[in-house]
Amino acid sequence: MSPSLIRDVAIIGLGPVGATLANLLGARGIRTLAIERDVEVHPRPRAVVLDHEAMRAFQHLGLAERVLPHTAIFDRSIYYGLDGKIIKKLTTAAPPYALGWCPNYLFSQPVVDQLLRDGAKEHESVEVRLGSDVTEVAQDADAVTLTVRSPQGTSQDIRARYVVACDGGSSPMRRRLGIGFDDLDFDEPWLVVDAIVDQAHLPNLPQTNVQYCEPSRPSTHVIGPGRHRRWELMLLPGETPEEMNQEAQIWKVLARWISPDNAKLWRSSTYRFHALVAKQWHQGRIIIAGDAAHMTPPFLGQGMCQGLRDTMNLAWKLDLILRGDAPAEPLLRSYKDERAPHVRGTTQVAKELGRIICELDPAKAAIRDAQLLADPGGIERVRQSLIPDLTDGILSRHGRSKALGSIFPQPRVRYEGRERLLDDLVGAGFRLFSRGLDISALAGDPRVQRLCMKLAAIGAHAPAGVIAIDECDRVLSDWLDRHQAAVVLVRPDHYVFGTGSTAADASALLDELSAMLFAPS
């Protein structure tokens, strides 16, 4: 069978990670084919947490305002210990928000998944094929050939320059490629239950998110949008998934909070919460992302967010490769170099929180509680402060400030008589920001033009070729003060490539970035 369709990128799997990637590639005009086995989105929630990085990506795609009505603010989480004392709190940073969005949201996944699919279909360069399966895969030096079976049972060969498998934790593509996992040593069985609670009963439930760190049954209560509530309950020794996922048993373990008289079960499932990271993140022209590349315990609410970061990292790199501007192998290698340590760091934090919650020995739980209460740093932490920065990859090697590899802020700014978020003014490509320096001479620089880079100056006025940033709060100014920076080069995924203090530093950063991206390896 001869190939009859050619695409730049084929995405396998159109869950939230694959659909977000399809949107990001479509926004760049990249010819993309998204292949999904299921015709309808999964009707029940699996992920429940989005963060401000995800919302910033949705903002860039014009989807944030569609998603927002289906979210609720994910405020604090309280950890109750052995005797009911509060032993730990994870809180949310107060506004003005560093990235322009509340740091954490709870959301209704089926609705948001559909919005992401619909958004992908709106891009002219994106074709979505639902009800289709990939049955054969072969790659050569130039492209990957996929045999795709339609809902009617006919098959077609499709050539794609790159394939990204976002096909879940059991990823057929990862298994086909023989890619194994590094096990980060976490394996615990849990029952997850979603329920719709009667409005009159909601005041009787905890009014915040709770971790019950009780050896008798470690449990979690999560406040979803509207009347949606989630409980996660650890299986105890001797309990089986089959036994615990029976409706009568579910109501028994939920009796502390709800009953059939005041709530309806929406969804229940048993899981083993794992901590796994793939040993390889690409093989030739085939790349894996999301749960196909890593699995994270849910205790930090970062499972889906990790996958969305994969897509934001991949999209701009594939864009450069497909435009012929950058050699492929170094950029694809940098995908793993950047994302794998970040996933490991985030997963380690989730594991540490899980160890607090999952203790079944009362004597050890008592010691845990005493240690947490005696912490000289206090029991309260801002949740988003636990997420690490990038530590490797396409980052400046000179003048390595604390800002390097961190997420660049997004303040509210004034422009043409109204307020808006920074990215709506300057875009989400490469950007060079300055304060108190004249960088206008770089506007015609070939390096700037090659990268389609925007130049911006913090202040109400700027010379020609430079966008003036007049911020409403001091989010960005305070950030620059903390990092003693007068110039910042920012990547399309909003990570800080490098900072400096002079106009010469700006030019040096451009030199360094260009060498990393465009010099053959």
C-alpha positions as CSV (number, residue, x, y, z in Angstrom):
1,M,0.0,0.0,0.0
2,S,1.6,3.3,-1.0
3,P,1.4,6.3,1.3
4,S,-1.4,8.6,0.3
5,L,-1.2,11.4,2.9
6,I,1.8,13.4,4.1
7,R,1.8,15.4,7.3
8,D,4.5,17.3,9.3
9,V,3.3,15.8,12.6
10,A,1.0,12.9,13.5
11,I,-0.3,12.8,17.1
12,I,-1.5,9.5,18.4
13,G,-4.1,10.0,21.2
14,L,-6.3,13.0,21.6
15,G,-6.7,13.2,25.4
16,P,-5.9,16.5,27.0
17,V,-2.2,16.2,26.2
18,G,-2.6,15.2,22.6
19,A,-5.3,17.8,22.1
20,T,-3.3,20.6,23.6
21,L,-0.3,19.7,21.4
22,A,-2.6,19.7,18.3
23,N,-3.7,23.2,19.2
24,L,-0.2,24.4,19.8
25,L,1.0,23.0,16.4
26,G,-2.1,24.3,14.7
27,A,-1.5,27.8,16.0
28,R,1.8,27.6,14.3
29,G,0.3,26.4,11.0
30,I,2.0,23.0,11.2
31,R,0.3,20.3,9.1
32,T,-0.9,18.0,11.9
33,L,-3.0,14.8,11.9
34,A,-4.5,13.8,15.3
35,I,-5.6,10.2,15.5
36,E,-7.8,9.0,18.3
37,R,-9.4,5.6,18.9
38,D,-12.4,6.8,20.8
39,V,-15.1,8.9,19.0
40,E,-16.3,10.6,22.2
41,V,-14.3,12.1,25.0
42,H,-14.1,10.0,28.1
43,P,-17.4,10.8,29.9
44,R,-16.0,10.7,33.5
45,P,-13.2,12.8,35.1
46,R,-9.8,11.3,35.6
47,A,-7.5,14.4,36.1
48,V,-9.0,17.2,38.3
49,V,-6.2,19.8,38.6
50,L,-5.0,22.4,36.2
51,D,-2.3,25.0,37.0
52,H,-1.4,28.5,35.9
53,E,1.1,27.2,33.3
54,A,-1.8,25.3,31.6
55,M,-4.1,28.2,31.7
56,R,-1.4,30.4,30.2
57,A,-1.1,28.0,27.3
58,F,-4.8,27.9,26.9
59,Q,-4.8,31.7,26.9
60,H,-2.3,31.7,24.0
61,L,-4.6,29.4,22.1
62,G,-7.7,31.5,22.8
63,L,-9.2,28.8,24.9
64,A,-8.8,30.0,28.5
65,E,-12.0,31.9,28.6
66,R,-13.9,28.8,27.3
67,V,-12.2,26.6,30.0
68,L,-12.6,29.0,32.9
69,P,-16.4,28.5,33.5
70,H,-15.7,24.8,34.1
71,T,-13.1,25.4,36.8
72,A,-13.1,26.2,40.5
73,I,-10.2,27.8,42.4
74,F,-8.0,25.1,44.0
75,D,-7.3,26.9,47.3
76,R,-5.5,25.4,50.3
77,S,-5.1,21.7,51.3
78,I,-5.1,20.9,54.9
79,Y,-3.4,17.8,56.3
80,Y,-4.9,16.3,59.4
81,G,-2.7,13.9,61.5
82,L,-3.2,11.1,63.8
83,D,-5.2,12.9,66.5
84,G,-6.9,15.4,64.2
85,K,-4.3,18.1,64.5
86,I,-3.3,20.1,61.4
87,I,0.2,18.9,60.6
88,K,0.7,20.6,57.2
89,K,-0.9,23.1,54.8
90,L,-0.4,23.7,51.1
91,T,-1.7,27.2,50.2
92,T,-2.2,29.3,47.1
93,A,-0.2,32.5,46.5
94,A,-2.3,35.6,46.8
95,P,-2.9,38.0,43.9
96,P,-1.6,39.7,41.9
97,Y,-0.8,36.3,40.4
98,A,2.7,35.8,39.0
99,L,1.6,34.2,35.8
100,G,-1.7,36.1,35.4
101,W,-3.8,33.2,36.5
102,C,-4.7,31.6,39.8
103,P,-1.9,29.1,40.5
104,N,-4.2,26.1,40.7
105,Y,-7.7,25.2,39.5
106,L,-10.0,22.2,39.8
107,F,-11.8,21.4,36.6
108,S,-14.3,19.2,34.9
109,Q,-12.3,17.1,32.6
110,P,-14.9,15.8,30.1
111,V,-16.0,19.3,29.2
112,V,-12.5,20.7,29.0
113,D,-11.3,17.7,26.9
114,Q,-14.1,18.5,24.4
115,L,-13.2,22.1,24.3
116,L,-9.6,21.2,23.5
117,R,-10.7,18.8,20.7
118,D,-13.0,21.5,19.3
119,G,-10.2,24.0,19.4
120,A,-7.9,21.7,17.5
121,K,-10.5,21.3,14.8
122,E,-10.7,25.1,14.3
123,H,-7.1,25.2,13.0
124,E,-7.0,24.8,9.2
125,S,-3.7,22.9,9.4
126,V,-5.1,20.3,11.8
127,E,-7.1,17.2,10.8
128,V,-8.7,15.2,13.5
129,R,-9.6,11.5,12.9
130,L,-11.7,10.0,15.6
131,G,-12.5,6.3,15.9
132,S,-9.2,5.4,14.1
133,D,-6.5,3.1,15.2
134,V,-2.8,2.9,14.3
135,T,-2.1,-0.7,13.3
136,E,1.4,-0.6,11.9
137,V,4.4,1.7,12.3
138,A,7.7,1.9,10.4
139,Q,10.2,4.7,10.2
140,D,13.1,5.6,8.0
141,A,15.5,8.4,7.7
142,D,12.9,10.8,6.2
143,A,9.6,10.1,7.9
144,V,7.4,7.7,9.8
145,T,4.8,5.6,8.0
146,L,1.6,4.9,10.0
147,T,-1.1,2.4,8.9
148,V,-4.3,3.9,10.1
149,R,-7.5,1.9,10.3
150,S,-10.7,3.9,9.9
151,P,-14.0,3.3,11.8
152,Q,-15.2,1.5,8.6
153,G,-12.3,-0.9,8.8
154,T,-10.4,0.4,5.8
155,S,-6.7,1.2,6.1
156,Q,-4.5,4.0,4.8
157,D,-0.8,4.6,5.0
158,I,0.2,8.0,6.2
159,R,3.6,9.6,6.1
160,A,4.5,12.0,8.9
161,R,7.8,13.7,9.4
162,Y,7.4,13.2,13.2
163,V,5.0,11.3,15.4
164,V,4.2,12.2,18.9
165,A,2.5,9.4,20.9
166,C,0.2,10.8,23.6
167,D,-1.5,7.4,24.0
168,G,-1.5,7.1,27.8
169,G,0.2,5.1,30.6
170,S,-0.2,1.8,28.8
171,S,1.1,3.4,25.6
172,P,1.0,0.9,22.7
173,M,3.6,3.0,20.9
174,R,6.0,3.0,23.9
175,R,5.7,-0.7,24.1
176,R,6.1,-1.1,20.4
177,L,9.4,0.8,20.6
178,G,10.5,-1.3,23.6
179,I,11.0,1.8,25.8
180,G,11.1,0.9,29.5
181,F,10.6,2.9,32.7
182,D,12.8,4.0,35.5
183,D,10.9,3.1,38.7
184,L,11.0,5.9,41.2
185,D,9.8,3.6,44.0
186,F,6.2,4.4,44.7
187,D,3.5,1.9,44.3
188,E,0.3,2.2,46.4
189,P,-3.3,1.0,45.7
190,W,-6.1,3.5,45.9
191,L,-9.8,3.8,45.2
192,V,-10.9,7.1,43.5
193,V,-14.5,8.1,43.7
194,D,-16.3,11.1,42.1
195,A,-19.7,12.0,43.3
196,I,-22.3,14.7,42.6
197,V,-23.5,15.9,46.0
198,D,-26.9,17.4,46.7
199,Q,-26.8,21.2,47.1
200,A,-28.4,21.0,50.6
201,H,-25.7,18.6,51.8
202,L,-22.6,20.6,50.6
203,P,-22.4,22.7,53.8
204,N,-21.9,19.5,55.8
205,L,-18.8,18.6,53.9
206,P,-15.3,20.1,54.5
207,Q,-15.1,23.5,52.9
208,T,-11.5,23.0,51.8
209,N,-9.4,20.2,50.3
210,V,-8.4,17.8,53.0
211,Q,-5.7,15.1,53.4
212,Y,-6.7,12.7,56.2
213,C,-3.3,11.3,57.2
214,E,-4.9,8.6,59.3
215,P,-3.4,5.1,59.5
216,S,-6.9,3.6,59.8
217,R,-7.6,4.8,56.2
218,P,-5.5,7.5,54.5
219,S,-8.0,9.5,52.5
220,T,-8.4,12.7,50.4
221,H,-11.3,15.0,49.9
222,V,-11.2,17.3,46.9
223,I,-13.7,20.1,46.1
224,G,-14.4,20.1,42.3
225,P,-16.5,22.6,40.3
226,G,-20.1,23.0,41.3
227,R,-21.4,20.0,43.2
228,H,-18.6,17.7,42.1
229,R,-16.6,16.2,45.0
230,R,-13.8,13.6,44.8
231,W,-12.6,11.1,47.4
232,E,-9.4,9.2,47.1
233,L,-9.1,6.3,49.6
234,M,-6.1,4.1,50.2
235,L,-6.7,0.3,50.0
236,L,-5.6,-1.4,53.2
237,P,-3.6,-4.7,53.4
238,G,-5.9,-7.6,52.4
239,E,-8.3,-5.5,50.4
240,T,-8.6,-6.2,46.7
241,P,-9.5,-3.7,43.9
242,E,-12.4,-5.9,42.9
243,E,-13.8,-5.9,46.4
244,M,-13.4,-2.2,47.0
245,N,-14.9,-1.0,43.7
246,Q,-18.3,-2.6,44.5
247,E,-21.0,0.0,45.0
248,A,-22.0,-1.3,48.5
249,Q,-18.4,-1.1,49.6
250,I,-17.9,2.4,48.1
251,W,-20.9,3.7,50.1
252,K,-19.5,2.0,53.2
253,V,-16.1,3.8,53.0
254,L,-17.8,7.1,52.1
255,A,-20.3,7.0,54.9
256,R,-18.2,9.5,56.9
257,W,-19.1,12.1,54.4
258,I,-22.0,11.2,52.1
259,S,-24.7,8.6,51.6
260,P,-27.1,7.5,48.8
261,D,-29.6,9.9,50.3
262,N,-27.6,13.0,49.5
263,A,-25.2,12.1,46.7
264,K,-24.9,10.2,43.4
265,L,-21.9,8.3,42.4
266,W,-20.4,9.6,39.1
267,R,-17.4,7.4,38.7
268,S,-15.2,5.0,40.7
269,S,-12.0,3.2,39.8
270,T,-9.1,1.6,41.6
271,Y,-5.5,2.5,40.7
272,R,-2.0,1.8,41.7
273,F,-0.4,5.2,42.1
274,H,3.0,4.9,40.4
275,A,6.1,7.0,40.0
276,L,7.7,6.2,36.7
277,V,9.8,8.0,34.1
278,A,10.6,6.6,30.6
279,K,14.2,5.7,29.9
280,Q,13.9,7.3,26.4
281,W,11.6,10.1,25.3
282,H,12.2,9.7,21.6
283,Q,13.4,7.1,19.2
284,G,14.3,8.4,15.8
285,R,11.3,10.5,14.6
286,I,8.9,9.0,17.2
287,I,8.4,11.0,20.4
288,I,6.4,10.1,23.5
289,A,4.6,12.6,25.8
290,G,2.3,12.7,28.8
291,D,1.5,9.5,30.6
292,A,3.3,7.6,27.9
293,A,6.5,9.2,29.1
294,H,5.9,9.5,32.9
295,M,3.4,8.7,35.7
296,T,3.2,10.7,38.9
297,P,1.3,10.1,42.1
298,P,-1.6,12.6,42.4
299,F,-0.6,14.2,45.7
300,L,0.6,17.4,44.2
301,G,-2.0,17.5,41.4
302,Q,0.6,17.6,38.7
303,G,-0.1,14.4,36.6
304,M,-1.8,16.1,33.7
305,C,0.1,19.4,34.2
306,Q,3.3,17.4,33.6
307,G,2.0,16.3,30.2
308,L,0.9,19.8,29.2
309,R,4.4,21.0,30.0
310,D,5.7,18.3,27.6
311,T,3.6,19.8,24.8
312,M,4.7,23.4,25.5
313,N,8.3,22.2,25.4
314,L,7.8,20.2,22.2
315,A,5.7,22.6,20.1
316,W,8.3,25.3,19.6
317,K,11.1,22.9,19.1
318,L,9.2,21.0,16.4
319,D,8.3,24.3,14.8
320,L,12.0,25.2,14.5
321,I,12.9,21.8,13.2
322,L,10.1,21.7,10.6
323,R,10.9,25.2,9.3
324,G,14.4,23.8,8.6
325,D,15.9,26.4,10.9
326,A,17.5,24.0,13.4
327,P,19.0,20.5,13.4
328,A,16.6,18.0,14.7
329,E,18.6,15.7,16.9
330,P,19.9,18.3,19.4
331,L,16.5,19.8,19.9
332,L,14.8,16.4,20.3
333,R,17.5,15.5,22.8
334,S,16.9,18.7,24.7
335,Y,13.3,17.6,25.1
336,K,14.3,14.8,27.4
337,D,17.2,16.7,28.9
338,E,14.8,19.4,30.1
339,R,11.6,17.5,30.8
340,A,12.9,14.3,32.5
341,P,14.7,16.0,35.4
342,H,11.8,18.4,35.8
343,V,9.4,15.4,35.9
344,R,11.7,13.6,38.4
345,G,11.8,16.7,40.6
346,T,8.1,17.2,40.6
347,T,7.5,13.5,41.1
348,Q,9.9,13.5,44.1
349,V,7.8,16.2,45.8
350,A,4.6,14.3,45.1
351,K,6.2,11.1,46.5
352,E,7.2,13.0,49.7
353,L,3.7,14.2,50.2
354,G,2.4,10.7,49.5
355,R,4.7,9.3,52.1
356,I,3.1,11.7,54.6
357,I,-0.4,10.6,53.7
358,C,0.2,6.9,53.2
359,E,1.6,5.9,56.6
360,L,-0.3,3.0,58.0
361,D,1.7,2.4,61.2
362,P,0.3,4.5,64.1
363,A,3.6,4.7,65.9
364,K,5.4,6.0,62.8
365,A,2.5,8.4,62.1
366,A,2.9,9.8,65.6
367,I,6.6,10.4,64.9
368,R,5.7,11.9,61.5
369,D,3.3,14.4,63.1
370,A,5.8,15.5,65.7
371,Q,8.4,16.1,63.1
372,L,6.1,18.1,60.9
373,L,4.9,20.2,63.8
374,A,8.5,20.9,64.9
375,D,9.6,22.0,61.4
376,P,11.3,25.4,62.0
377,G,10.0,26.6,58.6
378,G,6.5,26.1,59.8
379,I,3.8,23.8,58.6
380,E,2.6,26.0,55.7
381,R,4.0,26.0,52.1
382,V,2.8,27.7,48.9
383,R,2.0,24.8,46.6
384,Q,3.4,26.2,43.5
385,S,6.8,26.9,45.2
386,L,7.3,23.2,45.3
387,I,7.5,22.9,41.4
388,P,11.2,22.9,40.3
389,D,12.8,25.1,37.6
390,L,14.5,23.7,34.5
391,T,18.1,22.8,35.3
392,D,19.5,21.6,31.9
393,G,19.0,22.0,28.2
394,I,18.6,25.2,26.2
395,L,19.6,27.6,28.9
396,S,22.3,30.2,29.1
397,R,25.7,29.0,30.4
398,H,26.9,32.4,31.4
399,G,26.0,34.5,34.4
400,R,23.7,31.8,35.8
401,S,21.3,33.8,37.8
402,K,18.5,32.3,40.0
403,A,16.0,33.3,37.3
404,L,17.6,30.9,34.8
405,G,15.1,28.1,34.0
406,S,12.3,29.7,35.9
407,I,8.9,30.8,34.5
408,F,8.8,34.4,33.3
409,P,6.0,36.4,34.9
410,Q,2.9,37.6,33.2
411,P,1.6,40.8,34.7
412,R,-1.5,42.7,33.7
413,V,-0.5,45.7,31.5
414,R,-2.2,48.8,30.2
415,Y,-2.4,49.2,26.4
416,E,-4.6,51.4,24.3
417,G,-6.7,52.4,27.2
418,R,-7.5,49.0,28.7
419,E,-5.9,46.3,30.7
420,R,-4.8,42.9,29.3
421,L,-2.4,40.2,30.1
422,L,1.2,40.5,29.0
423,D,1.2,37.6,26.5
424,D,-1.8,39.1,24.7
425,L,0.4,42.1,23.9
426,V,3.7,40.5,23.2
427,G,2.8,37.0,22.1
428,A,4.2,33.7,23.2
429,G,7.3,33.4,21.0
430,F,10.8,34.3,21.8
431,R,10.9,37.6,23.6
432,L,13.6,40.0,24.8
433,F,12.6,42.2,27.7
434,S,14.6,45.2,29.0
435,R,14.3,47.8,31.8
436,G,16.3,51.0,31.7
437,L,18.2,49.9,28.6
438,D,17.9,50.8,24.9
439,I,17.7,47.6,22.9
440,S,16.1,49.2,19.9
441,A,19.3,48.6,17.8
442,L,18.5,44.9,18.0
443,A,15.2,45.3,16.2
444,G,16.8,44.8,12.8
445,D,19.3,42.1,14.0
446,P,19.3,39.0,11.8
447,R,19.2,36.8,14.9
448,V,16.1,38.5,16.2
449,Q,14.4,38.3,12.8
450,R,15.3,34.6,12.4
451,L,13.7,33.8,15.7
452,C,10.7,36.1,15.1
453,M,11.6,37.6,18.4
454,K,9.6,40.4,20.0
455,L,11.5,43.2,21.8
456,A,9.8,44.8,24.8
457,A,10.8,47.5,27.4
458,I,9.3,47.9,30.8
459,G,7.9,51.4,31.0
460,A,5.1,53.5,29.4
461,H,7.3,54.5,26.4
462,A,9.6,52.7,24.1
463,P,11.5,53.5,20.9
464,A,10.5,52.2,17.5
465,G,10.6,48.4,17.1
466,V,10.2,47.9,20.8
467,I,6.9,47.2,22.6
468,A,6.2,49.4,25.7
469,I,5.1,47.5,28.8
470,D,3.1,49.6,31.2
471,E,2.2,47.1,34.0
472,C,-0.7,47.6,36.4
473,D,1.0,46.1,39.4
474,R,4.7,45.6,40.2
475,V,4.7,41.9,39.4
476,L,7.4,42.2,36.7
477,S,9.3,45.1,38.2
478,D,9.6,43.2,41.5
479,W,10.7,40.1,39.7
480,L,13.5,42.0,38.0
481,D,14.5,43.6,41.3
482,R,14.7,40.2,43.0
483,H,16.9,38.8,40.2
484,Q,18.9,42.0,39.6
485,A,18.2,41.8,35.9
486,A,17.9,44.6,33.4
487,V,17.5,42.3,30.4
488,V,15.8,38.9,30.1
489,L,15.6,36.5,27.1
490,V,12.5,34.3,27.3
491,R,11.7,31.1,25.4
492,P,8.3,30.4,23.7
493,D,7.3,28.1,26.6
494,H,7.9,31.1,29.0
495,Y,11.1,29.7,30.6
496,V,13.9,32.2,31.1
497,F,16.8,31.4,28.8
498,G,19.1,34.0,30.5
499,T,19.4,37.4,32.1
500,G,21.8,40.3,32.0
501,S,22.4,43.8,33.2
502,T,23.6,45.6,30.0
503,A,22.8,45.9,26.3
504,A,25.9,44.0,25.6
505,D,24.5,41.1,27.7
506,A,21.4,41.2,25.5
507,S,23.5,40.7,22.4
508,A,25.6,38.0,24.1
509,L,22.4,36.1,25.0
510,L,21.2,36.2,21.4
511,D,24.6,34.9,20.3
512,E,24.4,32.0,22.8
513,L,20.8,31.1,22.0
514,S,21.5,31.1,18.2
515,A,24.5,28.9,18.7
516,M,22.5,26.4,20.7
517,L,19.6,26.3,18.3
518,F,21.3,26.6,14.9
519,A,24.8,25.3,15.1
520,P,25.1,21.7,13.9
521,S,25.8,19.2,16.6
